[in-house]
Amino acid sequence: MSGTGASGDPAPSLTVDALCRGWRAALDAASAADRAARGDLRPEELRDRARHLADERRETVQLLRAYAGTHGGGGRYLHLAPPSEARRLLGLPAGVEACVFNLDGVLIGSAALHADAWRQTFDELIWARVERTRGRFAPFDPRSDYAHYLHGKPRLDGVRSFLASRGISLPEGTPDDLPGAETVHGLANRKNDLLRRRIDERGVRAYEGSTSYLETVLEAGMHTAVVSASTHTATILERAGLAPLVECTVDGNAMVEEHLQSKPAPDTLLAACSRLGVAPDHAAAFETTAAGVEAARAALFPVVVGIDQFGQASALRAGGAAPVVTGLAEILEQRLAA
């Protein structure tokens, strides 16, 4: 699968994604040619061609998965379904024209990076206050505190929420406060610096199945949007290789600039639909929290898929999410096996 370029240097190996796109285009073109020839071919010949093409799709998928296993790549969820079959693989009803994804917990597992940056930010504050005041403050718990006070909120709101949980009152300060200053803005700036550093050092990766699901949405002729309270949404999508598959984003910067309230208010989801030019009653939301589900229901989304990454399956179902799955990979596995 590799050769030598014009300069004599080794040509780069083809990626699994590139091979998949090429074969999909070729097989879809063959299918379109058969449909165009319906008036010129006998019915039995058309059936034979359709069976042959279906067999070729299955055999090609097997070869691509074997190639992915040898050369690396997400071969587990490879498929070459024609556009007419793509929607079935998504598990969504016919009326849905767009998918609006929460970033963290649905497409990307970046919660650990955020939680760790928050942990260092608040631990620095708490230990400094303990030394000065001899008071007692519970340290930051990356699992429970992040989920309760910070996940899905803009940085400033997250700072205020966590400080209130510890009975700590700080001045608001200004956006120009030095990172780590004992103000709401200072702590938010400190977390922002720490998160940037962690992204640079550790990188970010998409969940298994995220790329395939987004590609399938586009193959079905539908639209994609991402909603996140993070101001680093564009960077995270780019680093994870998902940016080309996302048509628009509504991030923490947009929330501030457009005065959008965080979930459970429907503002960010409605803004995503507006950017896509799709009515909310023709969109599906993919959410990880009860607040996200509530926001989607308030926005009148007919479909809310619950992604249980934080042990909140019961709360997601109680809010009206259906189905509730562990991730996009689970949906693809179920539909590919059907």
N, C-alpha and C positions, 0 to 999 in steps of 0.2 A: 504493500500500500504506500510505499515511498519510492522516491527516485532521485534524480540529480537535476538541479536547476540549471538555467542557462549559464550561470557564472561558474558552474562546476561544484557549487556547494550542495550538500544534501537537501532535497526538497522536503518541507515539513510534512509529517504524516497527516493524513486527513483525520479530522475529528469525527467522533461518532455523530454529533449533531449535524455536521456538514453532510456526511454520507446519508443520514436519515432524510434531510431536506431534499437532497438530490433524487433519492429513490422515490420519495413521496411525490415529487413533481412529475417524475417519469410515469409512475403508475397511475396518477390522477389523469395525466394526458392520455394514456392508453384507454382509461375508462371513458373519458370524454369522447374519444374517437369512436368507441363502440356505440355510445349513445347516438352519435351523429349518423352512424351507419345503419340505424334500425330499419330505415325504409328500404335498404338495399340487400339486407341479409335475411336468411330464413330464420324463424324463431329458434329452431334447434341449434343453429350455428351461433346465434347470440347467447344462448344458454351455455354452450360449450366455452365461448370466449369469457363469459362472466365467471364460470367455475375455474378456468385456467388462471384468470387474473387474481381471483381470491386465493388460489393455491400459491401463486407467485408472491403475493403480499405476505402470507404466512411464512413461506420459506425464506424470504428476504429478511423478515424480522428475526428469524432464528439465526441467520448469518450475521446480522448486525449485532445481536446480543452476544454472540460468540466473539466477535471482533471487540466489543466493548469490554468483555471479560479479560481479553488478552492485553488490550492497550489502555484500559482504564476508561471510565465514563459511565454515565447513568443508563446502562443498557437494560436495567430491570423493567423500566416503564416505557421502553421504546414501542411504538406502534406506527403503522402506516395506514391507518384508517382513512378512507376518503372523507371529504368535508361533510358529506351527508351522514356519516357515522360518528363524526367527532362529538356532536352534542350528546349522543348516547353515552359516550365515555365520561362526560362531565357529570352525569347524573342530575341534570337540571331540566326543568320543564320547558316546553317549546316557546313560551312567551318571553323568556329571559333573553335580553339583548346585551347585557353588560354584567361583568363580575367586578365587585369592589372588595379588595382584599385588605384586611388589617395587615400591617407589615410584620411586626414581631409576634411570633407564635403561630403565624399562618404560613408565611413564605420564608422567613428567616428566624434562626434561633439566636437572636442578638440580646435576649433578655439577660443572659449571664453577664455580658459586657456592660450593659446599663446598670445592673444591680451591683456589680463590682465597683463601678465608678461612683455610684451613690454611697456604697459602703465606706469607701475611703474618705469621701467628702464629709459624711456625717460623723464618722469615727474621729476624724481630726477635730471637728467642732466639739463633740461630746467630751473627749478626753481633755481638751483645753478648758472646758467649763468645769469639769470635775476637779481639775487642779486648782482653778481659781476659787471656786465656790465651795468645794468639799461636798457638793451635792451629789445625788445619785440619779443617773440617767441610764436607762436600758440602752445597750449598744444596738446598732442597726442590724436587723435580721434580713439577710439578702432574699430569703424566700418569702416570709410572711409580710414583712414591711414593704417590700417592693410590690408585691401583688395588691396589698390593701391601699397603699398611699401614693404610689408612683406610676404603676403600669398604665399606659394610655393617656397620661396627663402631660401637658406642657411643663417644662422644667420649673418655672416659677410656681405654678400651682402645686407641683409635687413637693417643692421645698416647704411651702406653707402648710401643706397637709401633714408632712412628716413632723415638722416642728410642733404643730398643734398636738400631735399624738404624744409628744414628750413634755408638753407644758412649757415649751420654750417660745419666748416672744422676741423677735428681732426686728429692727427697722427694715423697711423695704430697700433702701439704698437706691442706686441708679444703675443703668446698664453698663456704665463705665467703671463700676467697682472692681477692684483687683480680685482675681480668683482667690477664694478662701476668706475674703473679708467677712466679718460676722454681720452680714446683711442678707436678705433674701436673694438679691441679685449677685452678691459675692459668692454665695454657695452655689447658685445656679451656674455661674461662670466657672467655678472650680470643677464642677461635675462635667461641664462641657469640655474643658481642657483634658480631663482625665479620660473621657470617652474617646476623644480624638486620638489620644496616644494609644489606647488599647486597640482601636481599629487599625492603626498603622502597624502595631506590633504583632497582633494576633490575626488580623484579617477577619472576614465574615464569610460564612458559607450558607447557601440556600439549603433548606430542608430537602431531603430526598423526595422526589416527585414534584417539587415546586416548578422547576423548569418545564417538565413535560406537561403539567396541568396548564400552565400559562400558554404554552405553545398550542395546546389543544383548543383552548378558548379562542385564540386567534384563528386557528384552522376552521373552527365552526362559524367564522364570520362575526364573532362577538367582540365586545370591547373590554379593555382591562384598565383598572385604576387601583392605586394604592393609597391608603389613608394611614397616617401615623402622626403622633404628637412629636416625634423626633425631628429636630432641625437637620439631622444628618441623613435623612431618608434617601436623597439622591446619591450620596456617597456610598451608602450601604448597598443600594440596589446595583450600583456600578461595580463595586468590589465583588459582589456575589454573582455577577454575570446576568442579572435579571433586567437591567435597564432597557435593553432593546425590546423586551416583551411587555413593557408597561407604557400605556399611552399617556397617562397623566397621573400626577400625585397631588395630594393635599397633605402638607406636612406642618410641622410646628411653626415654620416661618409664615406660611399662609394663614395659619390660625391667628397669629398676632396681627398681621397686616390687614386681614379681612374681618377681624373681631369675631372669629368663629369660636363658639363654646365647645369644650371637650365633651366626650360621651359621658353620660347618657343622652345629652342633647344631640339631635340629628344633624347639626350644622355641617360637619365635615363630610358626612355621607351625601348630603344634598349637594354640597359643593362639588363633589366628585361627579355626580350625575350631570350637573350643569356643565362641567368641563367637557364631558363626553357627549353631551347633547342627547342623553337618554333619560326618559321619564323614570322616576324612582319605582313606579309599579311595573317596570320592565327590567329590573336589576336584581341581582343576588348579592348578598353581603356574606362575607366570611369573617367570623368574629371569634375571639378567644375569651371574652368576659361577659358577665351578665349585663354590665353597662353597655357593651357593644351591641348585644342583642336588643336591649331596650332602645338604643339609638336607631337601629335598623327598623324596628317595628314603628317607632315614631315617625320615621321617614317614609313609611308605607311600602317598604320592600316586601314583596310577596314571598321571598325565599331568604332564609337566614341559615347558613350552614355553621354549626358550632364546631370549633376546633379545640379539643380539650388538651391543652398543653400544661395547664396549671391545676389539674385535679378539680375542675369545676363542672364536670359533666352534668351533675344534677341541677345546678343553678342554670346552666345553659338550656337544658330541656325545659325547666320550669318557666324560663322567660319566653319560650316559644321557638327555640332553635330546632331545626329538623332538616337533615339528620345531624347527629353529633358524632364526630369521628375523631380519631387521633391525629389525622393530618390529611393533606391532599393525596399522599401516596396511598392511603387506605381506600379512597374513592376510586382511584385508578386501578388498584388491584381488584376491587370488587367488580368493576365494569369490564375489565379485560378478561376476567375469568367467566363472565356471564355468557 
